[in-house]
Amino acid sequence: MLRSFTALILLSLGAQALADACLIESTDDQLPVRMCQQNISIPPQLFKDSFCQPQISERSFAVSFMDSCPVGAYGICDNARSEGVAYRQAIHYYSDPDDQPVLKAWCEQFSDGQWRTPEQIDQKEGAGDD
């Protein structure tokens, strides 16, 4: 019994450790970028040290770590995978809704993710309320 209880605690701690998110916002005078990456299966330290560190030359960004991505995204690439790795994350987009067709195509064709809009997410969450 104690062993089962200890395992449940460790599993819940592991799930909390993976429930990290990072908000990435441009801080330069170029095209504004605001997106958030919600960790699904990336080891926490790798997520913070690598996945949440944008490497775009001649651009500057502020990165804020939080428990979950803020509301207000116009689209979310859920269960996205980076090329060459099996890790998954949900990428929330806030910048320019006109980018949605390109981001949706990239999400579904290259990231092996599922594109969701706030309306689809609200419907999915509301379905369990009956």
GUDO-41671 format. One record per residue (C-alpha): y negated, z, x negated; residue number from 1. Coordinates in pm, 1 decimal, always signed. Example, Ala and Ser with C-alpha at 12.3 -4.5 7.8 and 13.67 -1.06 7.14 Angstrom:
BEGIN
{c2 = +450.0, c3 = +780.0, c1 = -1230.0, pos = 1}
{c2 = +106.0, c3 = +714.0, c1 = -1367.0, pos = 2}
This chain:
BEGIN
{c2 = +0.0, c3 = +0.0, c1 = +0.0, pos = 1}
{c2 = -244.8, c3 = +96.6, c1 = -274.2, pos = 2}
{c2 = -155.3, c3 = -218.1, c1 = -467.4, pos = 3}
{c2 = -231.1, c3 = -435.8, c1 = -160.3, pos = 4}
{c2 = -560.8, c3 = -255.2, c1 = -103.8, pos = 5}
{c2 = -660.5, c3 = -304.9, c1 = -469.5, pos = 6}
{c2 = -573.7, c3 = -675.8, c1 = -448.7, pos = 7}
{c2 = -790.9, c3 = -715.4, c1 = -136.3, pos = 8}
{c2 = -1084.1, c3 = -548.7, c1 = -309.7, pos = 9}
{c2 = -1046.2, c3 = -772.7, c1 = -614.2, pos = 10}
{c2 = -1026.7, c3 = -1082.3, c1 = -395.3, pos = 11}
{c2 = -1339.2, c3 = -983.8, c1 = -205.0, pos = 12}
{c2 = -1524.8, c3 = -918.0, c1 = -530.4, pos = 13}
{c2 = -1415.6, c3 = -1258.4, c1 = -657.7, pos = 14}
{c2 = -1538.7, c3 = -1424.5, c1 = -340.4, pos = 15}
{c2 = -1874.3, c3 = -1248.9, c1 = -374.3, pos = 16}
{c2 = -1903.2, c3 = -1358.5, c1 = -737.0, pos = 17}
{c2 = -1851.7, c3 = -1718.4, c1 = -627.2, pos = 18}
{c2 = -2109.3, c3 = -1687.6, c1 = -347.2, pos = 19}
{c2 = -2394.0, c3 = -1772.0, c1 = -585.1, pos = 20}
{c2 = -2664.9, c3 = -2026.3, c1 = -526.1, pos = 21}
{c2 = -2947.6, c3 = -2164.9, c1 = -733.6, pos = 22}
{c2 = -3268.5, c3 = -2313.3, c1 = -598.4, pos = 23}
{c2 = -3407.6, c3 = -2586.3, c1 = -825.2, pos = 24}
{c2 = -3772.3, c3 = -2684.6, c1 = -783.1, pos = 25}
{c2 = -3976.9, c3 = -2923.3, c1 = -994.5, pos = 26}
{c2 = -4284.3, c3 = -2772.9, c1 = -1159.2, pos = 27}
{c2 = -4445.8, c3 = -3088.3, c1 = -1295.0, pos = 28}
{c2 = -4677.9, c3 = -3348.6, c1 = -1142.3, pos = 29}
{c2 = -4405.2, c3 = -3606.8, c1 = -1083.8, pos = 30}
{c2 = -4211.9, c3 = -3673.7, c1 = -763.1, pos = 31}
{c2 = -4136.2, c3 = -3331.8, c1 = -609.0, pos = 32}
{c2 = -3775.7, c3 = -3214.6, c1 = -623.9, pos = 33}
{c2 = -3639.6, c3 = -2919.8, c1 = -424.8, pos = 34}
{c2 = -3267.1, c3 = -2867.6, c1 = -390.0, pos = 35}
{c2 = -3020.6, c3 = -2582.3, c1 = -385.7, pos = 36}
{c2 = -2665.9, c3 = -2567.3, c1 = -514.8, pos = 37}
{c2 = -2427.0, c3 = -2328.9, c1 = -337.5, pos = 38}
{c2 = -2125.6, c3 = -2244.3, c1 = -551.6, pos = 39}
{c2 = -1784.2, c3 = -2293.9, c1 = -391.8, pos = 40}
{c2 = -1529.8, c3 = -2286.7, c1 = -676.3, pos = 41}
{c2 = -1716.1, c3 = -2297.7, c1 = -1007.8, pos = 42}
{c2 = -1662.6, c3 = -2001.3, c1 = -1241.6, pos = 43}
{c2 = -1980.4, c3 = -1791.0, c1 = -1198.3, pos = 44}
{c2 = -2098.0, c3 = -1797.0, c1 = -1560.3, pos = 45}
{c2 = -2039.9, c3 = -2174.0, c1 = -1588.2, pos = 46}
{c2 = -2231.1, c3 = -2223.8, c1 = -1263.5, pos = 47}
{c2 = -2533.0, c3 = -2030.5, c1 = -1391.3, pos = 48}
{c2 = -2526.7, c3 = -2159.1, c1 = -1748.5, pos = 49}
{c2 = -2448.4, c3 = -2525.1, c1 = -1683.6, pos = 50}
{c2 = -2451.9, c3 = -2646.9, c1 = -1322.6, pos = 51}
{c2 = -2786.7, c3 = -2480.2, c1 = -1244.9, pos = 52}
{c2 = -2965.8, c3 = -2613.7, c1 = -1552.2, pos = 53}
{c2 = -3116.8, c3 = -2956.0, c1 = -1474.7, pos = 54}
{c2 = -3130.2, c3 = -3185.0, c1 = -1777.4, pos = 55}
{c2 = -3379.3, c3 = -3457.4, c1 = -1688.4, pos = 56}
{c2 = -3599.8, c3 = -3566.0, c1 = -1974.1, pos = 57}
{c2 = -3974.5, c3 = -3534.0, c1 = -1928.5, pos = 58}
{c2 = -3927.0, c3 = -3318.4, c1 = -1616.9, pos = 59}
{c2 = -3966.0, c3 = -2943.0, c1 = -1577.2, pos = 60}
{c2 = -3799.6, c3 = -2720.2, c1 = -1321.1, pos = 61}
{c2 = -3793.4, c3 = -2360.9, c1 = -1203.1, pos = 62}
{c2 = -3449.2, c3 = -2222.4, c1 = -1123.3, pos = 63}
{c2 = -3409.1, c3 = -1921.1, c1 = -893.8, pos = 64}
{c2 = -3073.5, c3 = -1753.0, c1 = -836.0, pos = 65}
{c2 = -2989.5, c3 = -1611.3, c1 = -492.8, pos = 66}
{c2 = -2693.8, c3 = -1520.1, c1 = -274.2, pos = 67}
{c2 = -2714.0, c3 = -1833.5, c1 = -59.4, pos = 68}
{c2 = -2930.6, c3 = -2139.7, c1 = -14.9, pos = 69}
{c2 = -3234.7, c3 = -2106.6, c1 = +212.3, pos = 70}
{c2 = -3242.9, c3 = -2265.7, c1 = +557.4, pos = 71}
{c2 = -3448.2, c3 = -2578.6, c1 = +613.8, pos = 72}
{c2 = -3247.4, c3 = -2842.6, c1 = +427.7, pos = 73}
{c2 = -3252.6, c3 = -3184.2, c1 = +595.3, pos = 74}
{c2 = -2906.0, c3 = -3259.5, c1 = +457.4, pos = 75}
{c2 = -2617.8, c3 = -3089.8, c1 = +278.9, pos = 76}
{c2 = -2350.1, c3 = -3250.5, c1 = +64.7, pos = 77}
{c2 = -2069.5, c3 = -3006.8, c1 = +139.6, pos = 78}
{c2 = -1770.2, c3 = -2968.2, c1 = -90.4, pos = 79}
{c2 = -1926.1, c3 = -3197.7, c1 = -353.2, pos = 80}
{c2 = -1742.1, c3 = -3253.3, c1 = -680.1, pos = 81}
{c2 = -1895.5, c3 = -3353.6, c1 = -1011.2, pos = 82}
{c2 = -1728.2, c3 = -3644.4, c1 = -1186.3, pos = 83}
{c2 = -1449.2, c3 = -3535.8, c1 = -1418.2, pos = 84}
{c2 = -1413.8, c3 = -3178.9, c1 = -1288.1, pos = 85}
{c2 = -1236.4, c3 = -3026.2, c1 = -989.6, pos = 86}
{c2 = -1504.7, c3 = -2765.7, c1 = -914.1, pos = 87}
{c2 = -1680.9, c3 = -2779.0, c1 = -577.3, pos = 88}
{c2 = -2029.6, c3 = -2691.7, c1 = -454.5, pos = 89}
{c2 = -2255.4, c3 = -2757.4, c1 = -155.7, pos = 90}
{c2 = -2584.0, c3 = -2927.5, c1 = -242.5, pos = 91}
{c2 = -2875.0, c3 = -2864.6, c1 = -3.4, pos = 92}
{c2 = -3164.9, c3 = -3112.7, c1 = -6.4, pos = 93}
{c2 = -3522.0, c3 = -3019.7, c1 = +91.8, pos = 94}
{c2 = -3755.8, c3 = -3270.5, c1 = -81.2, pos = 95}
{c2 = -3795.6, c3 = -3599.5, c1 = +105.7, pos = 96}
{c2 = -3590.2, c3 = -3678.0, c1 = +418.7, pos = 97}
{c2 = -3643.0, c3 = -4050.3, c1 = +349.1, pos = 98}
{c2 = -3395.5, c3 = -4006.3, c1 = +59.6, pos = 99}
{c2 = -3117.8, c3 = -3917.5, c1 = +304.1, pos = 100}
{c2 = -2942.2, c3 = -4260.4, c1 = +317.3, pos = 101}
{c2 = -2907.9, c3 = -4276.0, c1 = -62.3, pos = 102}
{c2 = -2806.0, c3 = -3910.4, c1 = -97.7, pos = 103}
{c2 = -2554.0, c3 = -3940.8, c1 = +187.9, pos = 104}
{c2 = -2394.2, c3 = -4246.8, c1 = +26.4, pos = 105}
{c2 = -2380.7, c3 = -4074.1, c1 = -313.5, pos = 106}
{c2 = -2232.1, c3 = -3761.9, c1 = -153.5, pos = 107}
{c2 = -1954.1, c3 = -3942.7, c1 = +28.0, pos = 108}
{c2 = -1873.4, c3 = -4220.0, c1 = -221.5, pos = 109}
{c2 = -1916.6, c3 = -4055.3, c1 = -560.4, pos = 110}
{c2 = -1910.0, c3 = -3678.4, c1 = -503.9, pos = 111}
{c2 = -1611.3, c3 = -3679.1, c1 = -265.9, pos = 112}
{c2 = -1820.1, c3 = -3459.8, c1 = -35.2, pos = 113}
{c2 = -1899.9, c3 = -3450.2, c1 = +334.7, pos = 114}
{c2 = -2259.9, c3 = -3510.3, c1 = +441.9, pos = 115}
{c2 = -2388.7, c3 = -3263.0, c1 = +699.7, pos = 116}
{c2 = -2720.5, c3 = -3241.8, c1 = +880.2, pos = 117}
{c2 = -2860.8, c3 = -2916.8, c1 = +1019.5, pos = 118}
{c2 = -2766.9, c3 = -3035.7, c1 = +1371.1, pos = 119}
{c2 = -2401.3, c3 = -3084.9, c1 = +1271.0, pos = 120}
{c2 = -2390.9, c3 = -2743.4, c1 = +1105.9, pos = 121}
{c2 = -2545.6, c3 = -2575.8, c1 = +1413.8, pos = 122}
{c2 = -2291.9, c3 = -2748.6, c1 = +1642.2, pos = 123}
{c2 = -2000.2, c3 = -2646.1, c1 = +1419.9, pos = 124}
{c2 = -2114.3, c3 = -2281.7, c1 = +1407.7, pos = 125}
{c2 = -2186.5, c3 = -2279.4, c1 = +1781.6, pos = 126}
{c2 = -1839.9, c3 = -2411.6, c1 = +1864.9, pos = 127}
{c2 = -1685.7, c3 = -2076.2, c1 = +1778.8, pos = 128}
{c2 = -1925.4, c3 = -1885.6, c1 = +2006.3, pos = 129}
{c2 = -1748.6, c3 = -1980.4, c1 = +2332.3, pos = 130}
